[in-house]
Structures are given as C-alpha cells and as structure tokens.
Amino acid sequence: MISRNGEFAQIKDDLTRRKNELEAKLVELTHEKITDDQVQDPGDQALTSTMESVRTSLQTAEAEEYKRIVHALEKLEEGIFGVCSDCAQQISDKRLRSYPDAARCLVCQELFEDKEKK
C-alpha cells in the first residue's frame, strides 16, 4: 500500500524521470528536420506533409502528458497528491501505481469521459 502520509518517493521519482524524458523528446521533435530542403516531387511533398502531421500529433500527445506530469508533481509538492480533483476522495493506490499522473478517481474519470463523448 502507498503511504498516504509519506512523500510518495517512488512515484515522484518515476514522474520526474518521465518528465525529463518528455522534455528531451519534445526538444528533439521541435528541432528534427523532416526534409533536406531540396526540390520535392508530388510524392515527396505528400510524404513530407504526412510526416509533419504525424510529428505534430506526437508533439501534442507528449505535451499533454508533460502537462499532466507537471501538475501531478505540483500536487505532490502541495501535499494534495492522490486526491480526486472532482470528488475530493482519495484515488486508489492501484490507480496511482498504474497512472501516477491521474487527476481523478476511476469513477470520476469514467463520468468525465462519458460527458466528453456526448
């Protein structure tokens, strides 16, 4: 069982490590060149466009994960980590082990996702 009174040391280490990985990956993606700046035929242009789209999607997904991790680390520092942002109940240890950046308990997360689908 995760010690609620402790400092969640392992989770903090895991979140910090992942945050650093994402920072490096986002910098890499930002500076990565898709083309060699030479004239492209229509096939090359289509491929370049597809690669740009894939890179943008990856950057967006990783930036969102990065934001969740930063928020979780802030909650750790404030001493409110592991508390659901919707119902203010404790998030289960099992959920925190699987998703250390979880902002909601499982019930509230399912309700949130159901509302988003509508």
C-alpha positions as CSV (number, residue, x, y, z in Angstrom):
1,M,0.0,0.0,0.0
2,I,1.2,3.5,-0.8
3,S,1.8,5.5,2.3
4,R,-0.6,8.5,2.1
5,N,1.3,10.3,4.8
6,G,4.7,9.7,3.2
7,E,6.2,11.6,0.3
8,F,5.3,9.2,-2.5
9,A,9.0,9.0,-3.2
10,Q,8.9,6.2,-5.8
11,I,6.0,7.9,-7.7
12,K,7.8,11.3,-7.5
13,D,11.0,9.7,-8.9
14,D,9.0,8.0,-11.7
15,L,7.2,11.2,-12.6
16,T,10.4,13.2,-12.6
17,R,12.2,10.7,-14.8
18,R,9.3,10.6,-17.3
19,K,9.1,14.5,-17.2
20,N,12.8,14.6,-18.2
21,E,12.3,12.1,-20.9
22,L,9.4,14.1,-22.4
23,E,11.4,17.3,-22.2
24,A,14.2,15.8,-24.2
25,K,11.8,14.2,-26.7
26,L,9.9,17.5,-27.2
27,V,13.1,19.4,-27.8
28,E,14.2,16.7,-30.3
29,L,10.9,16.8,-32.1
30,T,11.0,20.6,-32.3
31,H,14.4,20.6,-33.9
32,E,14.0,17.5,-36.1
33,K,14.2,18.2,-39.8
34,I,11.7,16.3,-42.0
35,T,13.2,17.3,-45.4
36,D,16.6,18.2,-46.8
37,D,15.2,21.5,-48.3
38,Q,15.7,20.2,-51.8
39,V,13.0,20.4,-54.5
40,Q,10.4,17.7,-54.0
41,D,8.2,15.9,-56.4
42,P,4.5,15.5,-55.5
43,G,5.1,12.1,-53.9
44,D,7.9,13.6,-51.7
45,Q,5.6,16.5,-50.8
46,A,2.8,14.2,-49.8
47,L,5.2,12.2,-47.6
48,T,6.6,15.4,-46.0
49,S,3.1,16.6,-45.3
50,T,2.2,13.2,-43.7
51,M,5.4,13.2,-41.6
52,E,4.7,16.8,-40.4
53,S,1.2,15.7,-39.4
54,V,2.5,12.7,-37.5
55,R,5.1,14.8,-35.7
56,T,2.5,17.4,-34.8
57,S,0.2,14.7,-33.4
58,L,3.1,13.1,-31.4
59,Q,4.2,16.5,-30.0
60,T,0.6,17.3,-29.0
61,A,0.2,13.9,-27.2
62,E,3.5,14.2,-25.4
63,A,2.9,17.9,-24.5
64,E,-0.4,16.9,-22.9
65,E,1.3,14.1,-20.9
66,Y,4.0,16.5,-19.9
67,K,1.4,18.9,-18.5
68,R,-0.3,16.1,-16.5
69,I,3.0,15.1,-15.0
70,V,3.9,18.7,-14.1
71,H,0.5,19.1,-12.4
72,A,1.0,15.8,-10.5
73,L,4.4,16.9,-9.3
74,E,2.9,20.3,-8.2
75,K,0.2,18.4,-6.3
76,L,3.0,16.3,-4.6
77,E,4.7,19.5,-3.5
78,E,1.5,20.9,-2.2
79,G,0.7,17.8,-0.3
80,I,-2.6,17.1,-2.2
81,F,-1.4,14.3,-4.4
82,G,-3.7,11.3,-4.7
83,V,-6.9,13.3,-4.2
84,C,-9.5,13.3,-6.9
85,S,-10.0,16.8,-8.5
86,D,-13.7,16.2,-8.9
87,C,-15.0,14.5,-5.7
88,A,-12.0,15.2,-3.4
89,Q,-11.8,11.5,-2.4
90,Q,-8.6,9.6,-2.3
91,I,-7.5,8.0,-5.6
92,S,-6.9,4.3,-5.2
93,D,-3.4,3.0,-4.7
94,K,-3.8,0.7,-7.7
95,R,-4.8,3.6,-10.0
96,L,-1.9,5.7,-8.8
97,R,0.5,2.9,-9.4
98,S,-0.8,2.5,-12.9
99,Y,-1.4,6.2,-13.7
100,P,0.7,8.3,-11.3
101,D,-0.5,11.4,-13.1
102,A,-4.2,10.6,-12.6
103,A,-6.2,13.6,-11.6
104,R,-9.4,11.8,-10.9
105,C,-10.5,8.6,-9.2
106,L,-11.8,5.8,-11.6
107,V,-15.5,6.6,-11.1
108,C,-15.0,10.4,-11.7
109,Q,-12.7,9.6,-14.7
110,E,-15.4,7.4,-16.3
111,L,-18.0,10.1,-15.7
112,F,-15.7,12.7,-17.3
113,E,-15.1,10.5,-20.3
114,D,-18.8,9.9,-20.7
115,K,-19.5,13.6,-20.7
116,E,-16.8,14.2,-23.3
117,K,-18.3,11.6,-25.7
118,K,-21.7,13.4,-25.7
